[in-house]
């Protein structure tokens, strides 16, 4: 009898270890499923992402961290998880107190889900806020779909900027414009507003100069503010591809060679 008990004990221990391991795996699966389910209203990531990954899920991640590029630079939304994306993810993670893995992981996705609404806009900005011209995003220099996609990137940059400035509101006074709306506003003939790439910001909790200075760290390659003709009452920020900064009264000045020198 004692010999049978001696044989049974190791088998019981092995069975117990297997049960515990299975329970752990199931629990982890439930946690991942619950975390992923939170994003179903907009977009859900179903895998971890790291350097070398490609695909639409990488693009979706890049949009969320679009406001966390290197100072004075802009993050490409190309579906290629390279060094710049890794660095942007780390900055995002640092900003929200997450472990700085530089990867798209469950904790990072959970923060994305917390920050986005069901239409994929960040929780503190809306499409309506970025378009006071019309309801269908038509009449600009690009298709309505492209203008709206550009505005989404602008909003994620503004969300990053808002968080960096203590999570106090940022007032948007103008966003996308059709050609007619732009003409009515007296805008430049090739204004970034016509592409959905820009937002005019009004003073509020932050001065116009504070907004102009902070915009440099969040992917805004076009910045025009106090001291630039016609911009003493607002700060313009846009996501053009070449750098054009001019807010002389704020000490913000930098023009890339060949840059278009208007908002």
N, C-alpha and C positions, 0 to 999 in steps of 0.2 A: 504493500500500500504506500509506504514512504517513498519507494522508488517511482511509483506512478505520479505521486505529487511532485516529486523533483522534476519529472519530465514535463508535467503540465505547467509548472510555473514559468519556465522560459517561453513556452508557447503562448501562455496568457499575456506575458509581457510584450511579446512581438505583436499580438493582436491589439493590445492597448495602444502601442506606439502607432500602429497602422490607423486605428480609429482616430487618434489625436491628429495625425498628419492629414487625414481626409477632412476632418472638421476644419482644420486651419485653411486648407485649400478652398473649401466651400465658403468659408467666411470671407476670404480674400476676394472670391468671385462675386459675392453679394455686395461687398463694399465697392468694387470696381463698377458693378452694374448700377448701383444706386448713384454713384458719382457721375457715370455716363448719362444716366437717364435724365439728370437735371438739365442737360443741354438739348434734349429732344425738340424743344420748341424752336430752336434755331439750328444748331449743328452739334453733332456728337462725335468726339474722337474715340476710336475703337482700338487704338494701339499707341504704344509709347513711340515718341519720335526723337531722333538724335542725328548728329552729323552724318551726312550721307543719304538720309531719307529723302524721298521725292514723292510728289503726289498732291492731290487737291487738299488733303488734310494738312499738309505743310503750308500751303497757301493760306488756309483758314487760320492757322497758328500765326503766320506772319502778319496777317491783318490785325490780330489782337495785340501783337507786340510792335506794331508799326510806329508807335510813339516812343520807342526805346532804342533808337539807333545810337551810334557814336555821335558825339557833339558835332553839329554842322553837317551831318551826313543824313542819308535817307536809306531805309531798308528796302531792298527789292522784294516784291511779292511775286516770286517766280516758281514757287513749288520746289525749290532746291534748298535743302537744309545744310548751309555752309557755315563758315566761321562767323559771318556777320549775324546770322540768325541765332547761332549759339550765344553770342555775346548779348544780343537783344533779349533773349529769353532770360539770361542771367540777370540783366538789369531789371526786367519785369519782376522776377522772383525776389530780388533784393528789395525792390520798392514795396512789396507786399509781405515781406518777412518770411518768405518761403526758402527752403533749402536751395542753394544756387547750383543746381545740377546742370543747367544749360540744356536740359532736355524737356520735351513735352511729356509730362508724366501725370499721374492721377491728381496730385496736389495742384499742379499748374492748371490742368483742365477744370478742376473744381473752382478755382478762382476765376477762370474765364466765364464759367456758367453763372457765377455769382455776379459778375460785372455786366452781363449782356441780357438784353430783352429778347423776346421771342422772334423779333425781326432782325436780330443780330446787331442792332445798334447798342452802344454802351449805355448803361442805365441812366446816365446824367445828360444824354443828348438824344435828339430825335430827328427823323428825316424832315418833319415839318419845320423844325427849328433851322435846318440847313437849307430850306427852300421856302422863302416867303413870296415866290414869284408865281408858281402854279402848282398844281397837284400831281402832274404826271411827268415832270422833269423833261419836258419836250422843249424844242425851240432853241437849244444852245448850239455849241460848235461840235458836239459829239452826240451819239445816240443817248436816249433817255437812260438806258441800262448802264452805259459807261459813266454818265454823269452821276448817277446814283451810287455806283460802285466807288467812284472817286470820293464822293461825300462821306461814304462809310469809313474810308481811311482817314479822312480829315477828323471825323468824330472820335476815332480811336486815338489819334494824336492828341486831340483836345482832352480826352479822358485821362491820358497819361500826364498831361500838363496840369490838369485840375488836381490830380492826386499829388503831384510834386509841390503844388502851391497850397497844400494843407486841406485839400478836399472842400475848398470854398467855391461857390458858383462862378462860372464864367459865362458872361452874357454875349450871345451871338446876335449881331444886329443885321447881318446880311450873309447869304450863302450863295447857292446856285441862282443864276439868272439866265433867262432866255435872252436872245438878241434884243427883243423889244424891251424887256425889263431892264437890261443893261443900258440901252439907249436912254431910257427914262431916268436912270440913276446917274447918267453922265459918265459911265464907265468907259475905259479904254476899249478900242475896237477888238482887241484880242485878249481881253481881261481873263484872268484865271477863273473868275466867277462863271464864265460861259462854259467851262468844262466841269464844274462841280468840284473844283480842287481847292476852293478857298473859303475862308470865313472871316468876316469883319467882326472884331471884338470891341465891346464897349467897356468903359470904366465901371467898376463896381467895388467888390471887396479888394480888387487889385488895381493899381494904377496902369495906365496904358503902357508906360515904360516897363513895369514889372512883367506884363504880358509879352511885350516885344522881346525882352531879354530871355525869358523862360522858353519862348517858342524855339529858340536856337537849339535846344537840347531834345526836341521832340519831332524831328523829321520835317519841319517847315523850312523849305528852301527859299521861299519868298516871304519876306517880312518887311512891311512898310508901316511906319508909325510917326509919332510926333517929330516934327522937323522936316518931314517929307511933304511935298506939296499936296494939300488936300487931305492930310491924315492927322491933323492935330486933335481931331475929335474921336478917333478910333485907331485901333491897330489891326492891320490886315495881315493874315497868315495864310500861306498856300503851300501846296505840295508839288510845285513844279519840279523839274528834274535838275535845273541848274541854280546855283546860289545867287540870290539877289536880295540883300538886306540893306535897308536904309531907314533908320529911325534916328537921325543925327542927334536929336535932343536927348536920346536915351543912351548914346554911345554905341549904337548898333549900326555898324557899317561894314559891308563886305560885298563885293561884286565879282562873280566869276567872269572870266573873259568871255565876251559875247553874250552875256546874260541879258534877257529882256528887262529893261529898267522901268517897268510899270506893273501895277497889280493886276 
